[in-house]
Amino acid sequence: MQSEPLLSLSGVSAYYGNLCAVRDIAFQARAGETIAIIGPNGAGKTSLLRAISGVMDRVRGTIRFDGADISRRSPQQRVGLGLAHVPEGRHIFTAMTVEENIRIGGFLRRDADRQASFDEALAMFPRLTERRHQLAGTLSGGEQQMLAMARALMARPKVLMLDEPSMGLAPLVVNEIYRQIRLLRQRGVTILLVEQNARLALENSDRALILATGTLRHEGLSTSVAHDRSLGSLLFGT
């Protein structure tokens, strides 16, 4: 891994109106790392990803990406730099076809690159190839998650943020989603993984951040966190 972090946060607080959702967060992610972001419901995991992608109402602190301060950059500019976000709930366009949804993800790419990115995205999810002319709203939950990921990959991100990719999915589908996540790790994509299933997240990450009540309460190697019983109260809010 490179010596300088690809993504770094320092003193980051994020707000919905006047409500502080995450407070004074600081961490670094290096190229090729997968970081699990875990904790109980309401811990601020989703808000942290939203702050990094630039869609929170108000964010204080410093966010640096690939050597540049992006704290004041728009969400579109951050995507253009290589930050992609697959939000909880997928947020696909249900009245558009699978192909149209995927191609939207490449709106910032040069025309010459778009088709190659599209072909690569479909190659990762062959099931979407079979359904490329089908309306996205008719897909199963697992297929919609694949579609949301394929759309994000159109930007060829350096950092991919995944918010609850296994939520509501059958075990076989979860296995397929995580097979693709492992392939992305092998390709050197940095991944920030928010996952309610802590065991699954720890098994598929290098390091873990534990959030509780909007603050970063613990950071460590995923293998160490997985075997530290003293962290149970932080993970599950007990």
MILO-788000 format. One record per residue (C-alpha): x, y, z. Coordinates in steps of 0.2 Angstrom, whole numbers, padded with zeros to 4 digits, always signed. Layout:
<pts>
XYZ;...
</pts>
This chain:
<pts>
+0000+0000+0000;+0006+0018-0003;+0013+0028+0011;+0001+0043+0009;-0018+0040+0013;-0029+0041-0002;-0043+0048+0009;-0042+0057+0026;-0054+0065+0037;-0049+0077+0051;-0061+0084+0064;-0076+0081+0052;-0094+0084+0060;-0110+0083+0049;-0127+0090+0052;-0145+0088+0047;-0151+0106+0050;-0145+0110+0067;-0144+0092+0072;-0126+0085+0073;-0126+0067+0066;-0107+0064+0067;-0095+0073+0078;-0076+0076+0076;-0072+0061+0065;-0054+0057+0060;-0047+0043+0050;-0037+0038+0035;-0039+0025+0021;-0025+0020+0010;-0026+0014-0008;-0033-0004-0009;-0039-0005+0009;-0057-0010+0014;-0063-0002+0030;-0078-0008+0039;-0089+0005+0047;-0100-0003+0060;-0110+0001+0075;-0128+0001+0082;-0142+0009+0073;-0142+0027+0074;-0123+0028+0076;-0120+0039+0062;-0113+0027+0049;-0124+0032+0035;-0121+0051+0039;-0103+0048+0038;-0103+0042+0021;-0115+0056+0016;-0103+0068+0023;-0089+0061+0013;-0099+0061-0003;-0104+0079+0000;-0123+0077+0002;-0126+0082+0020;-0134+0099+0024;-0118+0105+0033;-0101+0098+0036;-0086+0105+0046;-0068+0099+0046;-0057+0093+0032;-0059+0080+0020;-0044+0076+0008;-0044+0064-0006;-0030+0059-0017;-0019+0074-0011;-0032+0087-0013;-0044+0096+0000;-0062+0092-0006;-0071+0099+0009;-0079+0112-0002;-0081+0102-0018;-0099+0098-0024;-0105+0080-0025;-0103+0079-0044;-0085+0085-0042;-0081+0072-0030;-0088+0059-0041;-0077+0066-0055;-0062+0064-0044;-0066+0046-0041;-0077+0045-0026;-0093+0034-0028;-0107+0031-0016;-0120+0017-0017;-0133+0023-0004;-0144+0013+0008;-0160+0009-0002;-0150+0009-0019;-0159+0024-0026;-0161+0017-0043;-0173+0025-0057;-0187+0012-0057;-0195+0019-0073;-0179+0017-0083;-0171+0002-0090;-0157-0007-0082;-0145-0001-0096;-0151+0017-0094;-0148+0016-0075;-0130+0010-0078;-0126+0022-0091;-0131+0037-0080;-0117+0032-0069;-0104+0037-0083;-0111+0055-0085;-0095+0063-0081;-0084+0051-0091;-0077+0055-0109;-0087+0047-0123;-0073+0036-0127;-0072+0028-0110;-0091+0026-0107;-0093+0010-0117;-0078+0001-0110;-0084+0006-0092;-0102-0001-0097;-0095-0017-0103;-0085-0019-0087;-0099-0016-0076;-0110-0029-0085;-0096-0041-0085;-0096-0040-0066;-0115-0044-0065;-0120-0056-0079;-0138-0056-0072;-0139-0038-0077;-0134-0042-0095;-0149-0054-0096;-0161-0040-0090;-0153-0024-0098;-0169-0019-0107;-0180-0023-0092;-0187-0009-0081;-0176-0007-0065;-0192-0007-0055;-0196-0025-0059;-0179-0032-0053;-0178-0041-0037;-0170-0033-0022;-0153-0042-0025;-0153-0037-0043;-0157-0019-0039;-0142-0019-0027;-0131-0026-0041;-0138-0012-0052;-0134+0001-0040;-0116-0005-0039;-0114-0007-0057;-0120+0011-0059;-0107+0017-0047;-0093+0007-0055;-0096+0017-0071;-0086+0031-0063;-0071+0019-0061;-0070+0025-0043;-0054+0025-0033;-0065+0024-0017;-0081+0015-0017;-0093+0018-0002;-0106+0005+0001;-0120+0008+0013;-0129-0008+0019;-0126-0019+0003;-0134-0035+0011;-0149-0027+0019;-0165-0037+0016;-0157-0049+0004;-0157-0068+0004;-0141-0077+0009;-0137-0083-0008;-0138-0066-0015;-0128-0058-0001;-0114-0071-0006;-0114-0065-0024;-0114-0047-0019;-0099-0050-0007;-0090-0061-0020;-0090-0045-0031;-0084-0034-0017;-0069-0046-0014;-0065-0045-0033;-0065-0026-0031;-0053-0027-0017;-0042-0038-0027;-0042-0024-0041;-0036-0012-0028;-0052-0002-0026;-0053+0006-0009;-0069+0002+0000;-0079+0010+0014;-0091-0003+0019;-0106+0001+0031;-0114-0015+0036;-0126-0019+0050;-0120-0037+0050;-0104-0034+0059;-0097-0052+0057;-0099-0051+0038;-0091-0034+0037;-0076-0039+0048;-0073-0055+0037;-0072-0044+0022;-0062-0029+0027;-0044-0025+0033;-0048-0012+0047;-0064-0007+0056;-0071+0009+0063;-0084+0007+0077;-0096+0022+0078;-0108+0025+0092;-0119+0040+0095;-0111+0050+0081;-0093+0048+0087;-0078+0036+0082;-0076+0025+0098;-0064+0012+0092;-0052+0009+0077;-0042-0007+0074;-0038-0022+0063;-0054-0031+0058;-0047-0048+0064;-0043-0040+0081;-0060-0032+0082;-0069-0048+0078;-0061-0057+0093;-0062-0043+0105;-0077-0047+0116;-0076-0031+0126;-0082-0022+0110;-0099-0030+0111;-0108-0015+0119;-0101-0003+0106;-0106-0014+0092;-0124-0018+0098;-0128-0004+0109;-0130-0015+0124;
</pts>
